[in-house]
């Protein structure tokens, strides 16, 4: 449950930093050490949080596989077929004799 919460927090942080990074890069962003520190920190944090998001999703996928098994992720649902009733046979079946 903790990794799911971490994934949700990292995703919201990643989206916010992504919007900030997009605003910074589309304006006059200087790719040098002369750029304002806030611009560099925002773009760098966006990349770092993206790596954390990837790691959290990997941990969540590994826990789900351990909990539910590898076959559960790829198992196709078994189709149900409508069958017509079959008359009972055998010694317990009630039959009318001729």
KOLSEMI-148674 format. One record per residue (C-alpha): residue number from 1; chain; x, y, z. Coordinates in nm, 4 decimals, decimal comma. Layout:
N
+-----+-------+----------+----------+----------+
:   n : chain :       xx :       yy :       zz :
+-----+-------+----------+----------+----------+
: NUM :     A :        X :        Y :        Z :
...
+-----+-------+----------+----------+----------+
This chain:
98
+-----+-------+----------+----------+----------+
:   n : chain :       xx :       yy :       zz :
+-----+-------+----------+----------+----------+
:   1 :     A :   0,0000 :   0,0000 :   0,0000 :
:   2 :     A :   0,2929 :   0,2274 :   0,0703 :
:   3 :     A :   0,4298 :   0,1911 :  -0,2811 :
:   4 :     A :   0,0885 :   0,2778 :  -0,4265 :
:   5 :     A :   0,0783 :   0,5940 :  -0,2162 :
:   6 :     A :   0,4356 :   0,6784 :  -0,3159 :
:   7 :     A :   0,3414 :   0,6250 :  -0,6797 :
:   8 :     A :   0,0456 :   0,8638 :  -0,6504 :
:   9 :     A :   0,2533 :   1,1311 :  -0,4758 :
:  10 :     A :   0,5376 :   1,1011 :  -0,7263 :
:  11 :     A :   0,2947 :   1,1163 :  -1,0181 :
:  12 :     A :   0,1321 :   1,4365 :  -0,8964 :
:  13 :     A :   0,4731 :   1,5903 :  -0,8242 :
:  14 :     A :   0,5977 :   1,4812 :  -1,1669 :
:  15 :     A :   0,3005 :   1,6419 :  -1,3406 :
:  16 :     A :   0,3495 :   1,9687 :  -1,1525 :
:  17 :     A :   0,7216 :   1,9744 :  -1,2254 :
:  18 :     A :   0,6513 :   1,8845 :  -1,5873 :
:  19 :     A :   0,4263 :   2,1861 :  -1,6299 :
:  20 :     A :   0,6912 :   2,4025 :  -1,4644 :
:  21 :     A :   0,9664 :   2,2576 :  -1,6821 :
:  22 :     A :   0,7604 :   2,3117 :  -1,9947 :
:  23 :     A :   0,7010 :   2,6738 :  -1,9011 :
:  24 :     A :   1,0701 :   2,7250 :  -1,8327 :
:  25 :     A :   1,1980 :   2,5502 :  -2,1451 :
:  26 :     A :   0,9514 :   2,7171 :  -2,3841 :
:  27 :     A :   1,0494 :   3,0603 :  -2,2562 :
:  28 :     A :   1,4046 :   3,1932 :  -2,2578 :
:  29 :     A :   1,5773 :   2,8975 :  -2,0893 :
:  30 :     A :   1,9551 :   2,9146 :  -2,1001 :
:  31 :     A :   2,1297 :   2,5796 :  -2,1032 :
:  32 :     A :   2,4289 :   2,6955 :  -1,9092 :
:  33 :     A :   2,5455 :   2,7578 :  -1,5577 :
:  34 :     A :   2,4337 :   3,1176 :  -1,5989 :
:  35 :     A :   2,0677 :   3,0103 :  -1,5856 :
:  36 :     A :   1,8736 :   3,1025 :  -1,2720 :
:  37 :     A :   1,9076 :   2,8327 :  -1,0032 :
:  38 :     A :   1,5312 :   2,7882 :  -0,9772 :
:  39 :     A :   1,5100 :   2,6981 :  -1,3465 :
:  40 :     A :   1,7911 :   2,4440 :  -1,3160 :
:  41 :     A :   1,6412 :   2,2985 :  -0,9979 :
:  42 :     A :   1,2962 :   2,2597 :  -1,1555 :
:  43 :     A :   1,4213 :   2,0810 :  -1,4664 :
:  44 :     A :   1,6593 :   1,8615 :  -1,2644 :
:  45 :     A :   1,3878 :   1,7743 :  -1,0116 :
:  46 :     A :   1,1565 :   1,6803 :  -1,2980 :
:  47 :     A :   1,4139 :   1,4285 :  -1,4227 :
:  48 :     A :   1,4886 :   1,2952 :  -1,0735 :
:  49 :     A :   1,1211 :   1,2498 :  -0,9841 :
:  50 :     A :   1,0696 :   1,0712 :  -1,3161 :
:  51 :     A :   1,3375 :   0,8213 :  -1,2160 :
:  52 :     A :   1,1705 :   0,7782 :  -0,8763 :
:  53 :     A :   0,8360 :   0,7243 :  -1,0470 :
:  54 :     A :   0,9875 :   0,4533 :  -1,2632 :
:  55 :     A :   1,1395 :   0,2837 :  -0,9577 :
:  56 :     A :   0,8141 :   0,3017 :  -0,7587 :
:  57 :     A :   0,6146 :   0,1521 :  -1,0455 :
:  58 :     A :   0,8696 :  -0,1280 :  -1,0782 :
:  59 :     A :   0,8422 :  -0,2069 :  -0,7053 :
:  60 :     A :   0,4636 :  -0,2050 :  -0,7274 :
:  61 :     A :   0,4696 :  -0,4395 :  -1,0274 :
:  62 :     A :   0,7097 :  -0,6769 :  -0,8518 :
:  63 :     A :   0,4920 :  -0,6853 :  -0,5391 :
:  64 :     A :   0,1814 :  -0,7497 :  -0,7453 :
:  65 :     A :   0,3532 :  -1,0350 :  -0,9244 :
:  66 :     A :   0,4682 :  -1,1863 :  -0,5953 :
:  67 :     A :   0,1203 :  -1,1500 :  -0,4445 :
:  68 :     A :  -0,0952 :  -1,2608 :  -0,7364 :
:  69 :     A :   0,1504 :  -1,4716 :  -0,9336 :
:  70 :     A :   0,2837 :  -1,4367 :  -1,2829 :
:  71 :     A :  -0,0021 :  -1,6189 :  -1,4495 :
:  72 :     A :  -0,2714 :  -1,3947 :  -1,2987 :
:  73 :     A :  -0,1492 :  -1,0950 :  -1,4982 :
:  74 :     A :  -0,1804 :  -1,2717 :  -1,8317 :
:  75 :     A :  -0,4632 :  -1,5157 :  -1,7638 :
:  76 :     A :  -0,7517 :  -1,4774 :  -2,0020 :
:  77 :     A :  -1,0983 :  -1,5060 :  -1,8550 :
:  78 :     A :  -1,2489 :  -1,8471 :  -1,9112 :
:  79 :     A :  -1,5434 :  -1,8167 :  -2,1486 :
:  80 :     A :  -1,8692 :  -1,9542 :  -2,0193 :
:  81 :     A :  -2,0705 :  -2,1559 :  -2,2656 :
:  82 :     A :  -2,4426 :  -2,2037 :  -2,2234 :
:  83 :     A :  -2,5041 :  -2,5760 :  -2,2155 :
:  84 :     A :  -2,8287 :  -2,7566 :  -2,2579 :
:  85 :     A :  -2,9352 :  -2,9807 :  -1,9723 :
:  86 :     A :  -2,8373 :  -3,3432 :  -2,0044 :
:  87 :     A :  -3,0735 :  -3,6192 :  -1,9021 :
:  88 :     A :  -2,9476 :  -3,8087 :  -1,5965 :
:  89 :     A :  -2,8018 :  -4,1506 :  -1,6621 :
:  90 :     A :  -2,6821 :  -4,4331 :  -1,4441 :
:  91 :     A :  -2,8377 :  -4,6467 :  -1,1714 :
:  92 :     A :  -2,9975 :  -4,3500 :  -0,9898 :
:  93 :     A :  -3,1763 :  -4,2201 :  -1,2976 :
:  94 :     A :  -3,5489 :  -4,2730 :  -1,3004 :
:  95 :     A :  -3,6633 :  -4,4316 :  -1,6215 :
:  96 :     A :  -3,9961 :  -4,5524 :  -1,7370 :
:  97 :     A :  -3,9784 :  -4,9124 :  -1,8512 :
:  98 :     A :  -4,1722 :  -5,0311 :  -2,1598 :
+-----+-------+----------+----------+----------+
